[in-house]
């Protein structure tokens, strides 16, 4: 099994958007893959800030990209990965915000 030479790092913890609710606890993280197209275009880093809709059971049901630099380069990779994340179930729907930073470690 070949290990990819590209890495994505979570640069910020997920933060609850509601001032009254505690930040949801992550129980499973899936790192996004560095897009091959970005490497081919010579893009070596970037970041994406996204809002997550978390169901009562802790499953991420929706990802909304809030900010991206560069635009539309890492969005698909981030969305696919974040939909695989799992939070501790709270019994109610929640939202969280995360920022993922990409760096080509080649």
C-alpha positions as a Python dict, from the first residue, in 0.01 Angstrom:
ca = {
    (1, 'X'): (0, 0, 0),
    (2, 'X'): (153, 328, -109),
    (3, 'X'): (120, 622, 127),
    (4, 'X'): (32, 951, -38),
    (5, 'X'): (289, 1227, -11),
    (6, 'X'): (16, 1486, 25),
    (7, 'X'): (-139, 1573, 359),
    (8, 'X'): (-428, 1783, 480),
    (9, 'X'): (-428, 1917, 833),
    (10, 'X'): (-718, 2037, 1043),
    (11, 'X'): (-606, 2384, 1142),
    (12, 'X'): (-893, 2466, 1368),
    (13, 'X'): (-1107, 2268, 1605),
    (14, 'X'): (-1471, 2246, 1520),
    (15, 'X'): (-1659, 2513, 1705),
    (16, 'X'): (-2024, 2518, 1792),
    (17, 'X'): (-2197, 2814, 1636),
    (18, 'X'): (-2452, 2836, 1913),
    (19, 'X'): (-2335, 3030, 2217),
    (20, 'X'): (-2552, 2813, 2440),
    (21, 'X'): (-2435, 2471, 2326),
    (22, 'X'): (-2104, 2307, 2400),
    (23, 'X'): (-1883, 2229, 2102),
    (24, 'X'): (-1975, 1890, 1955),
    (25, 'X'): (-1719, 1619, 2030),
    (26, 'X'): (-1558, 1457, 1726),
    (27, 'X'): (-1535, 1078, 1747),
    (28, 'X'): (-1422, 1005, 1388),
    (29, 'X'): (-1218, 1222, 1151),
    (30, 'X'): (-1145, 1140, 790),
    (31, 'X'): (-869, 1353, 639),
    (32, 'X'): (-940, 1494, 293),
    (33, 'X'): (-712, 1390, 11),
    (34, 'X'): (-498, 1651, -159),
    (35, 'X'): (-659, 1683, -504),
    (36, 'X'): (-441, 1556, -787),
    (37, 'X'): (-565, 1844, -1003),
    (38, 'X'): (-431, 2097, -752),
    (39, 'X'): (-86, 1937, -757),
    (40, 'X'): (-90, 1925, -1137),
    (41, 'X'): (-168, 2298, -1145),
    (42, 'X'): (118, 2372, -906),
    (43, 'X'): (-111, 2463, -615),
    (44, 'X'): (71, 2353, -302),
    (45, 'X'): (-151, 2486, -24),
    (46, 'X'): (-487, 2631, 60),
    (47, 'X'): (-767, 2628, 313),
    (48, 'X'): (-1139, 2571, 339),
    (49, 'X'): (-1373, 2689, 614),
    (50, 'X'): (-1695, 2490, 627),
    (51, 'X'): (-2014, 2470, 828),
    (52, 'X'): (-2140, 2124, 922),
    (53, 'X'): (-2498, 2023, 994),
    (54, 'X'): (-2484, 1742, 1251),
    (55, 'X'): (-2782, 1513, 1308),
    (56, 'X'): (-2899, 1412, 1656),
    (57, 'X'): (-2704, 1085, 1625),
    (58, 'X'): (-2378, 1267, 1543),
    (59, 'X'): (-2371, 1203, 1168),
    (60, 'X'): (-2273, 1494, 944),
    (61, 'X'): (-2567, 1543, 708),
    (62, 'X'): (-2462, 1857, 520),
    (63, 'X'): (-2144, 2052, 449),
    (64, 'X'): (-2153, 2414, 337),
    (65, 'X'): (-1829, 2578, 223),
    (66, 'X'): (-1811, 2925, 377),
    (67, 'X'): (-1466, 3034, 259),
    (68, 'X'): (-1202, 2877, 36),
    (69, 'X'): (-857, 2986, -76),
    (70, 'X'): (-804, 2927, -361),
    (71, 'X'): (-1169, 2908, -456),
    (72, 'X'): (-1318, 2574, -573),
    (73, 'X'): (-987, 2384, -561),
    (74, 'X'): (-1031, 2188, -237),
    (75, 'X'): (-1410, 2210, -192),
    (76, 'X'): (-1497, 1863, -323),
    (77, 'X'): (-1224, 1690, -123),
    (78, 'X'): (-1329, 1871, 195),
    (79, 'X'): (-1699, 1801, 145),
    (80, 'X'): (-1641, 1429, 80),
    (81, 'X'): (-1418, 1394, 386),
    (82, 'X'): (-1639, 1593, 624),
    (83, 'X'): (-1946, 1389, 530),
    (84, 'X'): (-1756, 1091, 674),
    (85, 'X'): (-1686, 1264, 1007),
    (86, 'X'): (-1882, 1149, 1309),
    (87, 'X'): (-1961, 1339, 1626),
    (88, 'X'): (-2085, 1217, 1961),
    (89, 'X'): (-2463, 1206, 1942),
    (90, 'X'): (-2630, 1476, 2150),
    (91, 'X'): (-2993, 1389, 2088),
    (92, 'X'): (-3046, 1713, 1896),
    (93, 'X'): (-2931, 1868, 1571),
    (94, 'X'): (-2622, 2089, 1592),
    (95, 'X'): (-2397, 2293, 1370),
    (96, 'X'): (-2020, 2325, 1382),
    (97, 'X'): (-1755, 2510, 1189),
    (98, 'X'): (-1417, 2369, 1084),
    (99, 'X'): (-1124, 2505, 893),
    (100, 'X'): (-901, 2261, 706),
    (101, 'X'): (-561, 2368, 580),
    (102, 'X'): (-391, 2189, 291),
    (103, 'X'): (-16, 2170, 244),
    (104, 'X'): (169, 1971, -19),
    (105, 'X'): (445, 1808, 184),
    (106, 'X'): (633, 1698, -130),
}
